[in-house]
């Protein structure tokens, strides 16, 4: 789950409460507070680089569960992905629009 998705879910939950309108703008602050108290983001499966001990060229990826916020998709991450694809001979353009 992305951090922004958790904020959206929290805002929706707060709106269903009787006092929701007073607190909906504070969802990000509530998440920050909960994190400061030790709350972990939901676990999700992520590919991580594993070192097999035989040198850099022999490293490999493994699937593991991590407790961190999934990365947000931003214009920067789209541009990085397109740059990476471009190195492999594919060209393209993409822009995030609302």
The 8 nearest C-alpha neighbors of each residue, nearest first, counted from 0:
[[1, 69, 68, 4, 2, 41, 5, 43],
 [0, 2, 69, 4, 68, 3, 71, 70],
 [1, 3, 5, 4, 68, 6, 0, 69],
 [2, 4, 6, 1, 5, 7, 71, 0],
 [5, 3, 7, 1, 2, 6, 8, 0],
 [6, 4, 8, 2, 7, 3, 9, 1],
 [5, 7, 3, 9, 4, 8, 26, 27],
 [6, 8, 4, 10, 5, 9, 3, 11],
 [9, 7, 5, 11, 10, 6, 12, 4],
 [8, 10, 12, 6, 11, 7, 5, 13],
 [9, 11, 13, 7, 23, 12, 8, 26],
 [12, 10, 8, 14, 9, 13, 7, 15],
 [13, 11, 9, 15, 14, 10, 8, 16],
 [12, 14, 19, 10, 16, 15, 11, 9],
 [13, 15, 19, 11, 16, 12, 10, 20],
 [16, 14, 12, 13, 19, 17, 11, 18],
 [17, 15, 19, 13, 14, 18, 12, 20],
 [16, 18, 19, 15, 14, 20, 13, 21],
 [19, 17, 16, 20, 21, 22, 13, 14],
 [20, 18, 14, 13, 16, 21, 22, 17],
 [19, 21, 22, 23, 18, 14, 13, 17],
 [20, 22, 19, 18, 23, 24, 25, 14],
 [23, 21, 25, 19, 24, 20, 13, 18],
 [22, 24, 10, 25, 20, 26, 19, 21],
 [25, 23, 22, 26, 21, 27, 10, 20],
 [24, 26, 28, 22, 23, 27, 29, 10],
 [27, 25, 29, 28, 6, 24, 23, 10],
 [28, 26, 30, 29, 25, 6, 31, 24],
 [29, 27, 31, 25, 30, 26, 32, 24],
 [28, 30, 26, 32, 27, 31, 25, 33],
 [29, 31, 33, 27, 32, 28, 34, 26],
 [32, 30, 28, 34, 29, 33, 35, 27],
 [33, 31, 35, 29, 30, 34, 28, 36],
 [32, 34, 36, 30, 35, 38, 31, 29],
 [35, 33, 38, 31, 37, 36, 32, 30],
 [36, 34, 32, 33, 37, 31, 38, 30],
 [35, 37, 33, 34, 38, 32, 31, 39],
 [38, 36, 34, 35, 39, 33, 32, 40],
 [39, 37, 34, 33, 36, 40, 35, 30],
 [38, 40, 66, 37, 41, 34, 67, 42],
 [39, 41, 67, 66, 68, 42, 38, 0],
 [42, 40, 66, 39, 43, 0, 67, 68],
 [43, 41, 66, 65, 64, 40, 67, 44],
 [42, 44, 64, 65, 45, 41, 66, 0],
 [43, 45, 64, 63, 62, 65, 42, 46],
 [46, 44, 63, 62, 64, 47, 43, 65],
 [45, 47, 62, 61, 60, 63, 48, 44],
 [48, 46, 60, 61, 45, 49, 62, 63],
 [47, 49, 60, 59, 61, 50, 58, 46],
 [48, 50, 59, 60, 58, 47, 51, 61],
 [51, 49, 58, 52, 48, 59, 57, 55],
 [50, 52, 53, 58, 49, 57, 54, 59],
 [53, 51, 50, 54, 58, 57, 55, 49],
 [54, 52, 51, 57, 55, 50, 58, 56],
 [55, 53, 57, 56, 52, 58, 51, 50],
 [54, 56, 57, 58, 53, 50, 52, 51],
 [57, 55, 54, 58, 53, 59, 50, 51],
 [56, 58, 55, 54, 53, 59, 51, 50],
 [59, 57, 50, 55, 56, 49, 51, 48],
 [58, 60, 49, 48, 57, 61, 50, 51],
 [61, 59, 48, 47, 49, 46, 62, 58],
 [60, 62, 46, 47, 63, 49, 48, 59],
 [63, 61, 46, 45, 44, 47, 60, 64],
 [62, 64, 44, 45, 61, 46, 65, 47],
 [63, 65, 44, 43, 42, 45, 66, 62],
 [66, 64, 42, 43, 67, 63, 44, 45],
 [67, 65, 42, 40, 41, 39, 43, 64],
 [68, 66, 40, 65, 69, 42, 41, 39],
 [67, 69, 1, 2, 40, 0, 70, 66],
 [70, 68, 1, 0, 67, 71, 2, 43],
 [69, 71, 68, 1, 72, 2, 0, 67],
 [70, 72, 73, 1, 69, 3, 2, 76],
 [71, 73, 76, 70, 74, 77, 75, 95],
 [74, 72, 75, 76, 71, 77, 95, 78],
 [73, 75, 77, 76, 95, 78, 94, 72],
 [74, 76, 78, 73, 77, 79, 72, 80],
 [75, 77, 79, 73, 78, 74, 72, 80],
 [78, 76, 74, 80, 75, 79, 81, 73],
 [77, 79, 75, 81, 76, 80, 82, 74],
 [80, 78, 76, 82, 77, 81, 75, 83],
 [81, 79, 83, 77, 82, 78, 76, 84],
 [80, 82, 84, 78, 83, 79, 85, 77],
 [81, 83, 85, 79, 80, 84, 78, 86],
 [84, 82, 80, 86, 85, 81, 79, 87],
 [83, 85, 81, 87, 86, 82, 89, 80],
 [86, 84, 89, 82, 90, 88, 87, 83],
 [87, 85, 83, 84, 88, 82, 89, 90],
 [86, 88, 85, 84, 89, 83, 90, 82],
 [87, 89, 85, 86, 90, 84, 83, 82],
 [90, 88, 85, 84, 87, 91, 86, 81],
 [91, 89, 85, 88, 84, 92, 81, 82],
 [92, 90, 81, 89, 93, 85, 84, 82],
 [93, 91, 94, 81, 90, 78, 77, 82],
 [94, 92, 95, 91, 77, 78, 81, 74],
 [93, 95, 96, 74, 92, 77, 78, 73],
 [94, 96, 74, 93, 97, 73, 77, 72],
 [97, 95, 94, 74, 93, 73, 72, 77],
 [96, 95, 94, 74, 73, 72, 93, 77]]
